[in-house]
Every structure is written in structure tokens, then in C-alpha cells.
């Protein structure tokens, strides 16, 4: 392995040399409004930090290379608030598909897409499925909070607000731990906050209601319940479980 585990920092010769045996970690996020208090790059900044740290930890046991973070996602539902750069559903699918296929053409045979934005989740699952059907490769795609769900529930991350929610207590805690200087104060407050069901991120069905994001002013639960100490604990748990998932996937 080259001493520099970032794809953008190696040469084409190094890439050819390691491609067949290396797991590519590709973080994907979004650039979208995160309430009046968090930066629009919250998903991008968070998933990049998590993926790189998890890859570094996994790299002790397996050969890994981290691709540049895709900063844009499928975020049409946030456009009414401003501060959002989004790709449509169809364009996002094709963008991720073609960029991942470029890695395959370059010789990489194991690719793990780590997602940091809820609106990307289903589309990334389809990309992974479709590419593995077409090419002799192993593909994985997962949102970091689903990989780390049990570990986060063990830390009671589902109780202060929605897990992961959007710009609520959970994400506010993460940014407090990662980039506190980017947070605008005072933090918004809401009463009568309901947490997440600890059993699963998924519900029996998906419900969408027109105007629902505007009705909650673009953020879930009560951001002022965020806490940097909890954020650091959440980040550590996510890194541990993500790195374990990377190692497990590589060995399958």
C-alpha cells in the first residue's frame, strides 16, 4: 500500500499496483440546509471525518484507500430553504453509478460507499446492487447510522431526539464535537420532543407528506439538547462499528 491512503494523493502507477487487492472507501454526503444553526455542509463534513477515521482504523488489518467525498446528494426536499445544492433522483443515481463504475474500470474490485445523508440511502443501495449484477465486483453501501445503530442506542443517542434526525440533537452533537466554530447560537428549542424507536431505523412503511419539512422549519427535534461530550462518544462508536463493517466486508 502507498503511504498516502487517499485516492487523490496517489499516482496512476500506485493505483494500478494496489487496485485488485484494495478496499475503496467512498464517503458521500450532501450540501443542504441544516436549520438556522448548523452549516450546510454538515452531512459532507461528518461523513468524510467518519469514513477517513474508520478507514484508518481498518487499515491496520486490511488494505484500504479512501476516495474523495462526494459533497452533493439527493436533497430536493431542502431546496425551499436555500443554501442547498442538490441533484435530482435520476441524476444522483447516474452520478454515483458512473463514478463508482470508473473505479471498477480502474481495476478496483471491492468498494464500500459510506453515506451521510438520508435522502441518498435508497439510491445508493440500488447503485451497489446494479453494479454488482453487471461487473465481477463486491459492492457495499450503507448509511453510517444504520451500521452503528446498536452502538448508538447503547449510548442512548435515540433519546434526546430523532436518530439521526436532521439538524437536531444528534447531528448538533456531532458538529459540536467535530467543528464547533461553525455552529450559530442560540440553538433552536422545541418542547415535547419524541425520540426514536430503539429497535430499528426502519419503519414498516415509508410515509411522505408534501410540505412536511417547511412545517418543522427544516430541522427535527430540539437542537439545544445537543452536547459535545455525547457527540464525541457517538463519533467514537460510529468509527468503531464502521471499521469493523469494512473489515467484515473485505473478508467476505
Backbone as JSON, one array per atom type, in Angstrom:
{
  "sequence": "XXXXXXXXXXXXXXXXXXXXXXXXXXXXXXXXXXXXXXXXXXXXXXXXXXXXXXXXXXXXXXXXXXXXXXXXXXXXXXXXXXXXXXXXXXXXXXXXXXXXXXXXXXXXXXXXXXXXXXXXXXXXXXXXXXXXXXXXXXXXXXXXXXXXXXXXXXXXXXXXXXXXXXXXXXXXXXXXXXXXXXXXXXXXXXXXXXXXXXXXXXXXXXXXXXXXXXXXXXXXXXXXXXXXXXXXXXXXXXXXXXXXXXXXXXXX",
  "N": [[0.84, -1.2, 0.0], [0.46, 2.28, -0.73], [1.92, 5.01, 1.14], [0.17, 7.01, 1.47], [-3.12, 7.09, 2.08], [-5.22, 8.16, 0.54], [-7.1, 8.45, -2.34], [-6.84, 10.63, -4.08], [-4.26, 11.41, -3.68], [-2.4, 9.63, -4.63], [-0.42, 8.17, -7.29], [-1.09, 7.24, -10.76], [0.27, 4.91, -11.34], [0.68, 3.8, -8.8], [-1.99, 3.39, -8.15], [-2.77, 1.42, -10.05], [-1.19, -0.65, -9.18], [-2.18, -1.39, -6.66], [-4.91, -1.79, -6.91], [-6.44, -4.23, -7.33], [-6.41, -5.6, -4.91], [-7.32, -3.93, -2.96], [-9.57, -2.29, -0.71], [-11.84, 0.12, -1.55], [-12.96, 2.96, 0.06], [-15.66, 5.02, -0.08], [-16.84, 8.02, 0.79], [-20.0, 9.64, 0.84], [-21.97, 12.55, 0.81], [-23.91, 15.45, 1.43], [-24.94, 18.74, 0.44], [-26.7, 20.91, 2.03], [-29.42, 22.71, 3.59], [-29.3, 22.99, 7.12], [-31.08, 23.75, 9.25], [-31.24, 26.8, 11.26], [-28.81, 26.88, 12.53], [-26.73, 25.03, 12.04], [-23.97, 24.25, 9.78], [-24.32, 24.21, 6.18], [-22.88, 22.22, 5.08], [-22.97, 20.03, 6.78], [-23.59, 17.17, 6.55], [-21.73, 16.36, 4.64], [-19.25, 17.11, 5.87], [-19.33, 15.56, 8.19], [-19.57, 12.82, 7.34], [-17.24, 12.52, 5.87], [-15.2, 12.82, 7.79], [-15.82, 10.66, 9.5], [-15.62, 8.41, 7.76], [-12.93, 8.52, 6.94], [-11.58, 8.25, 9.39], [-12.5, 5.74, 10.21], [-11.57, 4.16, 8.12], [-8.83, 4.46, 8.48], [-8.53, 3.11, 10.87], [-9.41, 0.53, 10.14], [-7.47, 0.02, 8.29], [-5.29, -1.03, 9.57], [-5.61, -3.71, 9.49], [-6.5, -4.44, 6.94], [-6.01, -3.7, 3.41], [-6.76, -0.45, 2.5], [-8.25, 2.31, 0.76], [-9.19, 5.64, 0.52], [-11.6, 7.31, -1.27], [-12.24, 10.55, -2.81], [-14.61, 12.59, -1.11], [-17.99, 12.74, -2.08], [-19.65, 15.67, -2.32], [-22.25, 16.44, -2.88], [-25.75, 15.64, -2.82], [-28.91, 13.86, -3.03], [-31.19, 16.05, -2.54], [-33.59, 17.4, -2.86], [-35.8, 18.02, -1.3], [-34.96, 19.93, 0.44], [-34.53, 22.26, -0.9], [-36.4, 24.48, -0.79], [-35.53, 26.03, 1.36], [-33.17, 27.3, 0.78], [-29.54, 27.66, 0.46], [-28.79, 25.17, -0.45], [-27.47, 22.66, -2.53], [-28.4, 20.48, -4.93], [-28.86, 17.27, -6.5], [-31.1, 15.78, -8.82], [-33.21, 12.87, -8.37], [-32.83, 10.97, -10.47], [-30.48, 11.95, -11.7], [-28.67, 11.87, -9.58], [-28.47, 9.11, -9.03], [-27.3, 8.25, -11.49], [-24.91, 9.69, -11.43], [-23.52, 8.7, -9.14], [-23.43, 6.0, -9.87], [-21.88, 6.06, -12.27], [-19.46, 7.21, -11.42], [-18.62, 5.3, -9.53], [-18.43, 3.14, -11.24], [-16.3, 3.97, -12.74], [-14.21, 3.59, -10.96], [-14.25, 0.82, -10.9], [-13.55, 0.24, -13.55], [-10.99, 1.14, -13.37], [-9.8, -0.92, -12.08], [-10.43, -1.61, -9.44], [-11.96, -3.82, -7.14], [-13.43, -4.12, -4.87], [-15.67, -2.15, -3.23], [-16.81, 0.18, -0.93], [-19.4, 2.14, -0.11], [-19.93, 4.84, 1.93], [-22.47, 6.46, 3.49], [-23.77, 9.72, 4.3], [-26.15, 11.13, 4.3], [-29.62, 11.08, 4.59], [-31.39, 11.19, 2.39], [-30.03, 10.02, 0.32], [-29.93, 7.32, 0.68], [-31.56, 5.02, -0.31], [-31.05, 5.17, -3.05], [-28.32, 4.71, -3.23], [-28.22, 2.08, -2.41], [-29.39, 0.85, -4.6], [-27.52, 1.45, -6.61], [-25.3, -0.04, -5.72], [-26.34, -2.64, -5.9], [-26.93, -2.83, -8.67], [-24.45, -2.43, -9.95], [-22.98, -4.61, -9.01], [-24.38, -6.64, -10.19], [-23.75, -6.25, -12.85], [-20.94, -6.22, -13.06], [-17.93, -8.11, -12.16], [-17.61, -7.7, -9.2], [-17.46, -6.7, -5.71], [-19.77, -4.93, -3.89], [-20.68, -2.52, -1.47], [-23.0, -0.58, 0.39], [-23.93, 1.8, 2.72], [-25.6, 3.74, 5.21], [-24.06, 5.62, 7.75], [-25.28, 5.67, 10.27], [-26.99, 3.49, 10.33], [-25.27, 1.32, 10.25], [-24.03, 1.72, 12.69], [-26.11, 1.57, 14.48], [-26.96, -0.09, 16.75], [-24.85, 0.35, 18.53], [-25.08, 3.1, 18.91], [-27.63, 3.28, 20.05], [-27.08, 1.97, 22.42], [-25.69, 3.96, 23.64], [-27.69, 5.66, 24.21], [-28.42, 7.44, 22.21], [-30.72, 7.72, 20.81], [-32.57, 8.92, 22.39], [-32.5, 11.8, 23.15], [-33.54, 13.03, 20.88], [-34.58, 12.65, 17.43], [-33.05, 9.9, 15.74], [-31.1, 9.37, 13.01], [-32.18, 11.89, 12.74], [-32.57, 15.33, 11.65], [-30.45, 17.92, 11.66], [-30.96, 18.06, 14.33], [-30.74, 17.17, 17.83], [-28.9, 15.05, 17.71], [-27.25, 15.35, 15.3], [-26.37, 17.93, 15.84], [-24.86, 17.49, 18.11], [-22.78, 15.97, 16.98], [-21.53, 17.86, 15.27], [-20.82, 19.73, 17.17], [-18.77, 18.33, 18.35], [-17.04, 17.9, 16.21], [-16.72, 20.31, 14.58], [-17.07, 22.85, 16.15], [-16.86, 25.61, 15.85], [-18.36, 26.3, 13.68], [-21.0, 26.45, 14.33], [-24.02, 28.22, 14.83], [-25.31, 30.32, 17.33], [-28.12, 31.47, 19.35], [-29.03, 28.02, 19.98], [-31.81, 26.41, 18.42], [-34.92, 25.61, 20.1], [-37.25, 23.07, 21.01], [-40.31, 21.95, 22.42], [-41.77, 18.97, 23.89], [-40.46, 16.8, 22.63], [-39.97, 13.84, 20.77], [-38.21, 10.81, 20.89], [-36.37, 8.29, 19.0], [-37.53, 5.03, 17.97], [-35.95, 2.42, 19.57], [-35.54, -0.04, 18.38], [-35.13, -0.15, 15.6], [-33.98, 1.69, 12.7], [-35.65, 1.64, 10.6], [-39.08, 1.76, 9.56], [-42.33, 0.07, 9.32], [-43.44, 1.01, 6.95], [-42.86, 3.61, 4.52], [-43.59, 6.96, 4.84], [-44.48, 9.93, 3.22], [-45.07, 13.4, 3.23], [-46.35, 16.19, 1.65], [-44.83, 19.32, 2.03], [-43.92, 18.85, 4.57], [-41.34, 19.33, 5.58], [-41.11, 22.11, 5.59], [-42.99, 22.62, 7.52], [-41.74, 21.95, 9.88], [-39.72, 23.71, 9.99], [-37.34, 22.88, 8.82], [-35.68, 21.39, 10.54], [-35.25, 18.67, 12.84], [-36.58, 17.62, 16.03], [-35.05, 18.94, 19.02], [-32.52, 21.02, 18.78], [-31.01, 22.29, 20.81], [-30.54, 20.44, 22.69], [-28.29, 19.17, 22.07], [-24.94, 17.97, 22.66], [-21.51, 18.3, 23.2], [-19.82, 16.38, 24.44], [-21.35, 14.03, 24.38], [-21.46, 13.93, 21.63], [-18.81, 13.33, 20.93], [-18.63, 10.77, 21.98], [-20.53, 9.48, 20.4], [-19.31, 9.71, 17.87], [-16.98, 8.16, 18.22], [-18.1, 5.63, 18.63], [-19.34, 5.21, 16.16], [-17.15, 5.21, 14.4], [-15.78, 2.91, 15.32], [-17.67, 0.84, 14.75], [-18.06, 1.17, 12.01], [-15.47, 0.68, 10.99], [-15.21, -1.99, 11.7], [-17.23, -3.08, 10.1], [-16.16, -2.57, 7.58], [-13.89, -4.22, 7.57], [-15.12, -6.72, 7.87], [-16.68, -6.82, 5.49], [-14.63, -6.8, 3.56], [-13.5, -9.27, 3.99], [-15.39, -11.05, 3.08]],
  "CA": [[0.0, 0.0, 0.0], [1.18, 3.56, -0.63], [1.85, 5.6, 2.48], [-0.9, 8.01, 1.46], [-4.32, 6.28, 1.83], [-6.25, 8.93, -0.13], [-7.0, 8.24, -3.78], [-6.39, 11.84, -4.77], [-2.86, 11.7, -3.39], [-1.52, 8.62, -5.19], [-0.22, 8.26, -8.74], [-1.78, 6.21, -11.54], [1.03, 3.67, -11.2], [0.34, 3.24, -7.48], [-3.36, 2.92, -8.24], [-2.79, 0.15, -10.77], [-0.49, -1.66, -8.38], [-2.92, -1.82, -5.47], [-6.36, -1.82, -7.15], [-7.1, -5.53, -7.25], [-6.45, -6.12, -3.55], [-7.62, -2.84, -2.02], [-10.94, -1.86, -0.49], [-12.06, 1.56, -1.69], [-14.0, 3.56, 0.89], [-16.11, 6.25, -0.74], [-17.85, 8.76, 1.55], [-20.9, 10.51, 0.07], [-22.75, 13.36, 1.73], [-24.86, 16.38, 0.82], [-24.78, 20.16, 0.76], [-28.11, 21.28, 2.2], [-29.74, 23.45, 4.82], [-29.39, 22.25, 8.38], [-31.65, 24.64, 10.24], [-30.59, 28.12, 11.37], [-27.67, 26.81, 13.44], [-25.64, 24.17, 11.58], [-23.5, 24.57, 8.43], [-24.98, 23.45, 5.11], [-22.03, 21.07, 4.79], [-22.97, 19.1, 7.92], [-23.52, 15.76, 6.14], [-20.45, 16.18, 3.95], [-18.16, 17.19, 6.83], [-19.43, 14.45, 9.14], [-19.28, 11.51, 6.74], [-15.83, 12.48, 5.48], [-14.41, 12.56, 9.0], [-16.09, 9.3, 9.97], [-15.09, 7.43, 6.81], [-11.47, 8.54, 6.98], [-11.12, 7.69, 10.66], [-12.8, 4.31, 10.21], [-10.64, 3.54, 7.17], [-7.51, 4.43, 9.12], [-8.55, 2.03, 11.86], [-9.49, -0.73, 9.41], [-6.24, -0.15, 7.53], [-4.32, -1.82, 10.35], [-5.84, -5.12, 9.19], [-6.78, -4.67, 5.53], [-5.59, -2.58, 2.56], [-7.87, 0.45, 2.22], [-7.99, 3.57, 0.09], [-10.38, 6.48, 0.64], [-11.86, 8.16, -2.42], [-12.73, 11.89, -2.44], [-16.01, 12.66, -0.7], [-18.96, 13.39, -2.97], [-20.3, 16.62, -1.43], [-23.63, 16.72, -3.27], [-26.63, 14.5, -2.7], [-30.29, 14.0, -3.47], [-31.69, 16.91, -1.46], [-34.63, 18.27, -3.42], [-36.74, 18.4, -0.24], [-34.41, 21.06, 1.2], [-34.37, 23.42, -1.78], [-37.17, 25.67, -0.41], [-34.9, 26.81, 2.43], [-31.94, 27.93, 0.33], [-28.31, 27.07, 0.96], [-28.78, 23.76, -0.82], [-27.11, 22.26, -3.89], [-28.95, 19.13, -5.0], [-29.06, 16.55, -7.75], [-32.37, 15.08, -8.87], [-33.11, 11.44, -8.11], [-32.25, 10.28, -11.61], [-29.11, 12.42, -11.9], [-27.83, 11.38, -8.49], [-28.21, 7.69, -9.28], [-26.35, 8.11, -12.59], [-23.63, 10.24, -10.99], [-22.85, 7.73, -8.27], [-23.2, 4.8, -10.67], [-20.79, 6.24, -13.22], [-18.21, 7.41, -10.7], [-18.22, 4.01, -8.98], [-18.02, 2.3, -12.36], [-14.95, 4.42, -13.1], [-13.29, 2.87, -10.07], [-14.21, -0.57, -11.37], [-12.76, 0.26, -14.78], [-9.6, 1.35, -12.94], [-9.28, -2.16, -11.53], [-10.84, -1.89, -8.06], [-12.95, -4.89, -7.11], [-14.2, -4.04, -3.62], [-16.0, -0.74, -3.0], [-17.75, 0.38, 0.18], [-19.9, 3.52, -0.1], [-20.41, 5.24, 3.26], [-23.41, 7.56, 3.26], [-24.03, 10.63, 5.42], [-27.38, 11.89, 4.08], [-30.74, 10.15, 4.49], [-32.01, 11.21, 1.08], [-29.24, 9.23, -0.63], [-29.81, 5.93, 1.12], [-32.13, 4.01, -1.2], [-30.4, 5.25, -4.35], [-27.02, 4.06, -3.11], [-28.47, 0.63, -2.37], [-29.65, 0.43, -5.99], [-26.25, 1.51, -7.33], [-24.49, -1.19, -5.31], [-26.94, -3.84, -6.48], [-26.85, -2.84, -10.13], [-23.07, -2.6, -10.38], [-22.57, -5.98, -8.71], [-25.0, -7.5, -11.2], [-23.11, -6.02, -14.15], [-19.48, -6.41, -13.03], [-17.44, -9.08, -11.17], [-17.13, -6.9, -8.08], [-18.21, -6.7, -4.46], [-20.19, -3.58, -3.58], [-21.43, -2.3, -0.23], [-23.47, 0.8, 0.57], [-24.63, 1.9, 4.0], [-25.57, 4.98, 5.97], [-23.26, 5.34, 8.94], [-26.09, 5.48, 11.47], [-27.57, 2.15, 10.35], [-24.18, 0.43, 10.64], [-23.72, 1.96, 14.1], [-27.38, 1.74, 15.2], [-26.98, -0.73, 18.07], [-23.87, 1.03, 19.38], [-25.64, 4.41, 19.25], [-28.73, 3.05, 21.0], [-26.44, 1.65, 23.7], [-25.29, 5.25, 24.22], [-28.94, 6.44, 24.36], [-28.45, 8.5, 21.2], [-32.09, 7.8, 20.29], [-33.47, 9.51, 23.39], [-32.65, 13.27, 23.14], [-34.3, 13.44, 19.69], [-34.6, 11.65, 16.38], [-31.76, 9.31, 15.38], [-30.2, 10.51, 13.18], [-32.88, 13.17, 12.64], [-31.96, 16.29, 10.73], [-30.09, 19.15, 12.36], [-31.49, 18.01, 15.68], [-29.78, 16.98, 18.92], [-27.84, 14.12, 17.32], [-26.3, 15.98, 14.39], [-25.78, 19.08, 16.52], [-23.81, 16.94, 18.98], [-21.65, 15.59, 16.15], [-20.82, 19.05, 14.82], [-20.19, 20.29, 18.37], [-17.53, 17.59, 18.58], [-16.17, 17.98, 15.03], [-16.46, 21.68, 14.1], [-17.92, 23.72, 16.97], [-16.77, 27.0, 15.42], [-19.31, 26.52, 12.58], [-22.36, 26.47, 14.86], [-24.6, 29.52, 15.16], [-26.09, 30.33, 18.57], [-28.55, 30.37, 20.21], [-29.57, 26.84, 19.32], [-33.27, 26.34, 18.5], [-35.5, 24.74, 21.11], [-38.62, 22.58, 20.84], [-40.88, 21.18, 23.52], [-42.48, 17.73, 23.57], [-39.66, 16.06, 21.65], [-40.07, 12.38, 20.81], [-37.02, 10.15, 20.38], [-36.55, 7.23, 18.0], [-37.73, 3.65, 18.41], [-34.62, 1.83, 19.65], [-35.45, -1.33, 17.7], [-34.65, -0.07, 14.22], [-34.14, 2.94, 11.97], [-36.69, 1.46, 9.59], [-40.47, 1.55, 9.96], [-42.99, -0.87, 8.41], [-43.69, 1.66, 5.66], [-42.32, 4.96, 4.42], [-44.62, 7.95, 4.6], [-44.01, 11.25, 2.82], [-46.17, 14.37, 3.22], [-45.96, 17.44, 1.0], [-44.7, 20.47, 2.93], [-43.59, 18.45, 5.95], [-40.1, 19.96, 6.02], [-41.4, 23.51, 5.91], [-43.78, 22.65, 8.75], [-40.85, 21.84, 11.05], [-38.66, 24.7, 9.77], [-36.13, 22.28, 8.3], [-34.86, 20.63, 11.49], [-36.02, 17.79, 13.7], [-36.48, 17.66, 17.5], [-34.62, 20.17, 19.71], [-31.07, 21.1, 18.67], [-30.34, 22.76, 22.01], [-30.21, 19.29, 23.53], [-27.0, 18.66, 21.63], [-23.9, 18.02, 23.69], [-20.24, 17.89, 22.58], [-19.29, 15.15, 25.04], [-22.09, 12.93, 23.75], [-21.04, 13.89, 20.23], [-17.54, 12.6, 20.85], [-18.92, 9.35, 22.22], [-21.2, 8.98, 19.2], [-18.31, 9.6, 16.8], [-16.11, 7.01, 18.5], [-18.88, 4.4, 18.4], [-19.55, 5.06, 14.72], [-15.86, 4.82, 13.81], [-15.53, 1.51, 15.68], [-18.55, -0.09, 14.04], [-17.78, 1.29, 10.58], [-14.22, -0.02, 10.67], [-15.5, -3.43, 11.79], [-18.0, -3.43, 8.92], [-15.25, -2.57, 6.44], [-13.08, -5.43, 7.67], [-16.02, -7.84, 7.6], [-17.0, -6.82, 4.07], [-13.44, -7.16, 2.8], [-13.23, -10.71, 4.14], [-16.45, -11.89, 2.51]],
  "C": [[0.88, 1.25, 0.0], [1.0, 4.14, 0.76], [0.73, 6.61, 2.6], [-2.22, 7.3, 1.12], [-5.48, 7.03, 1.2], [-6.05, 8.79, -1.63], [-6.43, 9.45, -4.49], [-4.9, 12.14, -4.56], [-1.89, 10.65, -3.94], [-1.41, 8.81, -6.71], [-1.0, 7.15, -9.46], [-1.05, 4.87, -11.43], [0.73, 3.0, -9.86], [-1.08, 2.68, -7.5], [-3.44, 1.56, -8.93], [-2.2, -0.98, -9.93], [-1.37, -2.23, -7.27], [-4.39, -2.15, -5.74], [-7.01, -3.16, -6.85], [-7.28, -6.03, -5.83], [-6.92, -5.11, -2.51], [-9.1, -2.56, -1.93], [-11.02, -0.35, -0.61], [-13.21, 1.99, -0.79], [-14.39, 4.88, 0.23], [-17.18, 6.94, 0.09], [-18.69, 9.63, 0.61], [-21.79, 11.26, 1.05], [-23.77, 14.2, 1.01], [-24.47, 17.8, 1.22], [-26.19, 20.74, 0.82], [-28.32, 22.0, 3.52], [-29.83, 22.52, 6.02], [-29.87, 23.19, 9.49], [-30.89, 25.96, 10.29], [-29.26, 28.08, 12.08], [-26.49, 25.99, 12.94], [-25.22, 24.54, 10.16], [-24.18, 23.69, 7.39], [-24.14, 22.23, 4.72], [-22.0, 20.02, 5.88], [-22.79, 17.65, 7.49], [-22.19, 15.44, 5.48], [-19.29, 16.14, 4.95], [-18.15, 15.97, 7.76], [-19.02, 13.14, 8.5], [-17.83, 11.42, 6.3], [-14.95, 12.16, 6.68], [-14.58, 11.13, 9.48], [-15.45, 8.25, 9.07], [-13.57, 7.37, 6.86], [-10.94, 7.93, 8.27], [-11.35, 6.18, 10.71], [-11.86, 3.57, 9.27], [-9.24, 3.43, 7.76], [-7.44, 3.29, 10.14], [-8.59, 0.67, 11.18], [-8.19, -1.04, 8.69], [-5.14, -0.87, 8.28], [-4.41, -3.29, 9.96], [-6.03, -5.42, 7.71], [-6.27, -3.49, 4.7], [-6.79, -1.72, 2.16], [-7.37, 1.72, 1.54], [-9.27, 4.38, 0.14], [-10.48, 7.39, -0.58], [-12.35, 9.53, -1.96], [-14.22, 11.87, -2.12], [-16.86, 13.35, -1.76], [-19.78, 14.35, -2.12], [-21.77, 16.86, -1.71], [-24.48, 15.46, -3.19], [-27.98, 14.76, -3.33], [-31.05, 14.74, -2.37], [-32.79, 17.85, -1.92], [-35.57, 18.81, -2.35], [-36.23, 19.58, 0.59], [-34.25, 22.33, 0.37], [-35.19, 24.64, -1.34], [-36.5, 26.56, 0.62], [-33.7, 27.61, 1.94], [-30.73, 27.24, 0.92], [-28.13, 25.62, 0.6], [-28.38, 23.6, -2.28], [-27.47, 20.79, -4.03], [-28.94, 18.58, -6.42], [-30.42, 15.85, -7.69], [-32.15, 13.59, -8.64], [-32.4, 10.71, -9.24], [-30.79, 10.66, -11.82], [-28.18, 11.9, -10.82], [-27.48, 9.91, -8.7], [-27.14, 7.53, -10.37], [-24.96, 8.62, -12.18], [-22.86, 9.24, -10.15], [-22.5, 6.46, -9.05], [-21.96, 4.96, -11.55], [-19.45, 6.49, -12.53], [-17.71, 6.1, -10.09], [-17.76, 3.07, -10.1], [-16.65, 2.7, -12.88], [-13.9, 3.73, -12.23], [-13.14, 1.42, -10.5], [-13.37, -0.69, -12.63], [-11.28, 0.44, -14.46], [-9.01, 0.13, -12.25], [-9.68, -2.5, -10.12], [-12.01, -2.87, -8.05], [-13.77, -4.95, -5.83], [-14.41, -2.57, -3.29], [-17.07, -0.65, -1.91], [-18.14, 1.86, 0.2], [-20.47, 3.81, 1.28], [-21.22, 6.52, 3.11], [-23.64, 8.4, 4.52], [-25.3, 11.44, 5.29], [-28.54, 10.93, 3.82], [-31.36, 10.07, 3.11], [-31.27, 10.41, 0.03], [-29.44, 7.73, -0.46], [-30.3, 4.91, 0.1], [-31.43, 4.0, -2.56], [-29.03, 4.57, -4.32], [-27.16, 2.54, -3.05], [-28.67, 0.09, -3.78], [-28.36, 0.43, -6.81], [-25.41, 0.28, -7.0], [-25.03, -2.47, -5.92], [-26.68, -3.93, -7.98], [-25.42, -3.04, -10.62], [-22.57, -4.02, -10.12], [-23.22, -6.99, -9.65], [-24.26, -7.42, -12.53], [-21.64, -6.42, -14.18], [-19.09, -7.47, -11.99], [-16.79, -8.37, -9.99], [-17.97, -7.16, -6.84], [-18.49, -5.25, -4.09], [-20.92, -3.56, -2.24], [-21.84, -0.84, -0.18], [-24.26, 0.85, 1.86], [-24.54, 3.31, 4.55], [-24.9, 4.7, 7.31], [-24.11, 5.06, 10.17], [-26.76, 4.12, 11.5], [-26.51, 1.12, 10.72], [-23.96, 0.52, 12.15], [-24.95, 1.97, 15.0], [-27.34, 1.17, 16.62], [-26.02, -0.03, 19.03], [-24.39, 2.41, 19.81], [-26.79, 4.29, 20.23], [-28.17, 2.72, 22.38], [-25.96, 2.9, 24.42], [-26.48, 6.18, 24.43], [-29.04, 7.58, 23.37], [-29.84, 8.69, 20.62], [-33.03, 8.55, 21.21], [-33.59, 11.04, 23.33], [-33.49, 13.78, 21.98], [-34.27, 12.32, 18.68], [-33.18, 11.17, 16.08], [-31.83, 8.79, 13.95], [-30.91, 11.86, 13.17], [-32.24, 14.05, 11.58], [-31.74, 17.6, 11.45], [-30.67, 19.23, 13.76], [-30.39, 17.77, 16.7], [-28.62, 16.1, 18.5], [-26.81, 14.79, 16.42], [-25.64, 17.21, 15.01], [-24.66, 18.62, 17.44], [-22.58, 16.56, 18.17], [-20.84, 16.81, 15.71], [-20.19, 19.78, 16.0], [-18.84, 19.63, 18.63], [-16.54, 17.77, 17.44], [-15.74, 19.41, 14.69], [-17.3, 22.69, 14.88], [-17.92, 25.18, 16.51], [-17.76, 27.33, 14.3], [-20.75, 26.65, 13.05], [-22.79, 27.89, 15.21], [-25.48, 29.4, 16.41], [-27.01, 31.55, 18.59], [-29.11, 29.2, 19.4], [-31.09, 26.81, 19.46], [-33.74, 25.35, 19.56], [-36.9, 24.32, 20.7], [-39.04, 21.82, 22.08], [-41.48, 19.88, 22.98], [-41.77, 16.92, 22.48], [-39.82, 14.56, 21.87], [-38.81, 11.79, 20.21], [-37.35, 9.1, 19.34], [-36.81, 5.89, 18.67], [-36.36, 2.97, 18.44], [-34.45, 0.56, 18.84], [-34.87, -1.25, 16.31], [-34.83, 1.34, 13.67], [-35.33, 2.86, 11.04], [-38.06, 1.22, 10.21], [-41.13, 0.6, 8.98], [-43.29, -0.28, 7.04], [-43.08, 3.05, 5.69], [-43.45, 5.91, 4.06], [-43.98, 9.29, 4.25], [-45.21, 12.19, 2.72], [-45.67, 15.69, 2.64], [-45.93, 18.58, 2.02], [-44.26, 20.13, 4.34], [-42.32, 19.11, 6.45], [-40.31, 21.42, 6.37], [-42.15, 23.61, 7.24], [-42.91, 22.57, 10.0], [-39.63, 22.76, 10.91], [-37.32, 24.06, 9.44], [-35.23, 21.57, 9.29], [-35.77, 19.82, 12.41], [-35.72, 18.07, 15.17], [-35.94, 18.98, 18.03], [-33.09, 20.26, 19.72], [-30.35, 21.53, 19.94], [-30.08, 21.65, 23.02], [-28.93, 18.6, 23.07], [-25.93, 18.85, 22.69], [-22.58, 17.53, 23.09], [-19.66, 16.61, 23.15], [-20.02, 13.94, 24.48], [-21.68, 12.79, 22.29], [-19.75, 13.12, 20.05], [-17.74, 11.11, 21.08], [-19.62, 8.73, 21.01], [-20.19, 8.75, 18.08], [-17.43, 8.38, 17.0], [-16.83, 5.7, 18.23], [-19.08, 4.15, 16.92], [-18.26, 4.6, 14.04], [-15.56, 3.35, 14.1], [-16.37, 0.55, 14.85], [-18.35, -0.02, 12.53], [-16.51, 0.54, 10.2], [-14.43, -1.53, 10.73], [-16.28, -3.9, 10.57], [-17.12, -3.49, 7.68], [-14.41, -3.86, 6.42], [-13.91, -6.67, 7.35], [-16.34, -7.95, 6.11], [-15.81, -7.27, 3.22], [-13.19, -8.67, 2.85], [-14.26, -11.62, 3.51], [-16.24, -12.11, 1.01]]
}
